[in-house]
Amino acid sequence: MTNSHKKQPPGMISLRMLRQRPDWTDTGIKIFLGKPDIVTHLREDNVGGPMTHLFAEERIQAVEQSDAWRKWVSRAEQRRKRWLRRQWIATKAPIYVGGEEQSVVILVQEAMRSVIDHRTQNGLSVEGFTVSQLPAADLERILTNYIRHRYTNYDQLVEKLDQQPGDPLESYILLRRRVLKAMSQAFPDLREVFKRQLAARERWDVEKADRLAA
């Protein structure tokens, strides 16, 4: 049986091996190396199949010794740390929920009083803002938002997310899910309300993303 493998040219590194070197990502390869030096088949029985992309090790080492590369790696590491920090806030930071001793009736009254005070202070009409007149979906949204802002540490965690550079939209979504889950555990009678509100908000997030992409 004959060997179907070609010998890799000396001084060349395949794309697969390059990706395994510290700090080399597809973005970094595109920016600093561009196109491969050689594109070939290293298996004679693979003609017509995927090609092997080879880069000159001399070029790679020259990049790794450059100031531009070191600055890029440093910025990439900073971005990674910020991403890890956002992920920790969104997925690991403790969630605190209070107000469990309050009845649903009292919570609804507090929520309505809060939204009416807010609208009055901002010169907005409060006509129709009663429990009997508001559509159920609007009342549920007002109640959910009130509990999240009044009885949890959601706002403090959002403030920490806001301090991280970039647009951590995914982090906000993950955090919102965790907070609503904690609220469901604290207020089991409102679990279905929170579930509906989470679904409605995530539909809105998708629609917003679609509009921005259009």
N, C-alpha and C positions, 0 to 999 in steps of 0.2 A: 504494500500500500504506500503510495507516494504522499509526501507531506504537502498539503494544500496551502500551507501558510507561507506568505512572503516574509522576508526578514524586514523588520522596521528599519528605515534609514537611520544611521547614527546621528545623534544630536537633535533628534526630533521627539516631540512629546504629543501624544494623542489628546484629542479634546476630552475624552473620558478621564485620562490621568491628570490633565490640567485642572479640571474641575475639583479634583481631590487635593490640590495644593492649597495651603492656607490663603484665605481672602479672595481666591479667584472665583468669581461668579460669571454667569453668562453676560451680565451687564458690563462687568470689568473687562472681560475678553473682547466684547464688541468695541468698547471705548479705547482700550490700549493696544490691542493686537489687530483688530479688524479681521480680514479674511485669513484663512489658514495658508501656510506656505506650500503645503502639498495636500491634494485630495486624491485618494487612491483606494484600491481594494487591497487589503492585506491577506485576503483569502482568495485563492485562485478559483475556488468552487463557489464564490459568492458574486460572480460577475452579474451585474444587473441589480444587485441588492444594495443595502446601505453602504455609503462610502465612509472611509476613515479620514478624519480631518487631522492633519499633523501641523504642529507649530514648532518653529525653530527654538531650541532651548536657549540659544544665545540671545534671541530677541526677548524671550520671557525674562531672563536674568537681567537684561538691560532695563526693562520696565520696572522690575522689582527693586532696582537700585536707584530709581529716579525719585526726585522730590515730588513730582506730580502723583506718582503711585502712592507714596507714603501719605500725602495729604488726602487722597481719595479713600485710602483704607481707614484713616483716622475718622473722616466724616462718616464713612459707612458704619464704623463701630459706634459712633455717637447715635446714628439713626437706629441701630440695633438696640442700643440701651434704652432709647426713648420708646421703641416699640415694646420692649420687655416691660418697661415701667407701665405703659398704657395697659398691656395685657394683664399685669398684676392687679392694677386698680379695677379693671373690668371683671376679672374672673376670680380674684383671690382676696381682695380687700374685704374686711368684715362689714356685714350689713346689719345695721341696727334698726329695729322697729319698735316703736312705743305705741301707747294708746289702746292696747288690747282690752283694757277695762271698759272702754267706751262701747255703748250699744250702737248698732247700725243707725238707729233713729237719731241719736245724738250726733254721730258722725255726719249724717246727711244735713242736719241743721247747721252744724259748724261749717260744712263745705259751702252751703248756700249763703250763709252770712258772710263768709270770706269772699266769694265771688261778687256778691252785691256790693260789699265795701270797696272792692277793687274797681268795679265799674263806676261806682259813684265818684270815687277819687279821681278817676280819669275822664269824667264828664260823659260817660256812656249811659245809654238808656238801660234801665233795669225792668222795663215792662216785659211781662211774661216770665220773669225769673222767679217762679214759684215751683214747688215740687209737683203740684197738680198740673201746671201748664207746660213744663218742659218735656220734650220728647225723652223717652227712657234712655236712649243712647247718649244724649247730651248730659242727662243727670248722672249716668254712670261715669262718663268722662270727667265731669266736675268732681265727683266723689273720689275717683281713682287718683286724679292729679292732686287733690287736696291731701289725701293720706300720704302720698309719696313725698310731697314737699313738706308737710307739717310733722309727720310722725316717723320719717326715716332719715338716714344720713345721705340720701341720694344727692342733694344739692352740694354737700361738701365734697363728695366723690367726683361729681361733675366738674366742680371748680378745680380739682386736682388734674382731671383730664384736660381741662382748658389750658392748664399751665404747660402741657406738653406740646412742642411744636408739631406742625402737620395737621392733618384732618382725620382725627381718630373716630370716624363715623362708626366703624365696626365695633369699636370699644364702647361707644354710647349704647349701641344696640345690645351688646352682651351685658352691660351693666343694668340696663333697663329690665332685661329678662330676669336677672338675679334678684333685683329689688322687688319686682312683682311676685316672684316665687316666694320670697321672704314675707311679703305682705299677705299672700294667700295662706301661709302657715299661721300667721298672727291673727288673721281675720277669716277663718274658714267659711263663714257664712257669705263672704263676698268673693270666694274663689272663682266662681263662674263669671262674675262681673269683671274681675281683673283679667281673666283669660280672654274675654271678648275685647277688652280694651287693648290688650297686648296685640291681638290679631289685627285690630283696626289700625293701630299705630304702625305695625310692620307693613301693612298694605300701603299706608301713606308713604312710608320710607321708600318702598319699591317704586311707587308712582313718581315720587320726587326725583329719585335717581334716573328714572327713564326720561323725565322732562329735561334734566340737566344734560343727559347724553344725546338728546335729540338735536 
